[in-house]
Amino acid sequence: MTPVARTLSVGPLTRVEGEGALHVTLNNGALDSVELNIYEPPRFFEAFLRGRAYTEPPDLTARVCGICPVAYQVSACNAIEDACGVQVDEDLVALRRLLYCGEWINSHALHIYLLHAPDFLGYSDIVGMARNHAAAVERGLSLKKAGNQLIEFVGGRAIHPINVRLGGFYSVPTRLEFRPIAEQLRRALDNALATVEWVSGFEFPDLELEHEFLALSASGRYPIENGTIARSAGPPFSVADFTNHVVESQVPYSTALHATLDGGRHLTGPLARYSLNSSALSPIAAQAAARAGLSAECRNPFRSIIVRAVEVVYAIEEALRIIDEYQRPSRPFVDVPARAGVGHGVSEAPRGLLYHRYRIDEDGLVSAATIIPPTSQNQAAIEADLGRIVSDNLSLDDAALTALCEKVIRSYDPCISCSTHFLTLTVQRG
């Protein structure tokens, strides 16, 4: 019998950042291949950083993403300060962590309410969802606003902050100036706790990840702005050894690189971060996780929406702690004189571990740059999980199978670029 090919196409979506396509091929009723095809043109950040002054990467790499610019700024600062042999004052590191808390609140609220929740409630977009869930949408927007205003307060601007520099900040606030921000965060904490309760009531398909988890660990506290590399199935390793373990390679069907951990698939992001660090959650966040039914480890990607909600609670609680303990630093930044060398930097972007490496020459210019974002690390794992979902649901018709694949992808919140559409799905059945 001549095989009959069936193709499914889904128009551009606005609930995942970036452009790409998923191609699923079935032969004789069995899965043949899954390809997550990211077809956006490469933007060559690593190339055009070469020859730039060593002070420029924090501002330039922030333009990689409008959703998580702080992550790129902090990882870049960490790497260049490492190359220059500079230790930043602890009070300035705390202020960086506070800035980063704002990004976690903003990004997670965006994903939970605008991108992911419609999947669970049966809506194609946030506009449709808002007609019947107006109070929830207003709560999500309020949370997102609180995160944005915290970023703007510390960073000078909500998108691509302008107050961040090597060694710290251009200016630092007084303790008195924090009062309105603290009041807003206290109100936001109630919304964050309500969010955990809300999303924990969703129905979640059964899927347990088999991949190794990779995330930062930060000596007794939940990791955000720095740390060492922890993993679920092996000994930890230093940031300087990152590329000895995480290796990128090109696949023929995608402009985005894939990454492996010691030759195997791995996953970074909220599930990895939580599973490796849940014992370090703050008291209110830990209680919220327990009430939501989370154990010490979570391996169901669909339940990542709960983990993100718990991390919002943590970020608000942590921000309030930093503000409560804040004393204005004696200096806004530490001098970072140029020197020849190689530096490595990591931080936990909302979507996972973000690695930067820079080589600085004797003239203070960047001679080489490497940036490994969370999504490139997660692509192989996403493909593998899509393969499992398709294989376990071959009896579904094309429309239902398409919807399920989209739901899987959105569970990982891949940030392929700052574009507004992501997926075109084709399923070929032979």
Salt bridges, closest charged atoms under 4 A:
GLU17 OE1 - ARG351 NH2 3.32
GLU19 OE2 - HIS421 NE2 2.55
GLU56 OE1 - ARG52 NH2 2.79
GLU81 OE2 - ARG96 NH2 2.52
ASP89 OD2 - ARG331 NE 2.83
ASP119 OD1 - ARG15 NH2 3.30
ASP119 OD2 - ARG410 NE 2.66
GLU212 OE2 - ARG231 NE 2.64
GLU225 OE1 - ARG97 NH1 2.67
GLU225 OE2 - ARG221 NH2 2.80
ASP262 OD2 - ARG231 NH1 2.81
ASP262 OD1 - HIS245 ND1 2.99
GLU297 OE1 - ARG299 NE 3.39
GLU311 OE1 - HIS108 NE2 2.81
GLU311 OE1 - ARG273 NH2 2.70
GLU318 OE2 - ARG97 NE 2.70
GLU318 OE2 - ARG321 NH2 2.76
GLU325 OE1 - ARG321 NH1 2.82
GLU348 OE1 - ARG273 NH1 2.84
ASP385 OD1 - HIS211 NE2 2.94
ASP398 OD2 - ARG6 NH2 2.79
ASP398 OD1 - ARG429 NH2 2.57
GLU406 OE1 - ARG410 NH2 3.51
ASP413 OD1 - HIS111 ND1 3.08
ASP413 OD2 - ARG351 NH2 3.22
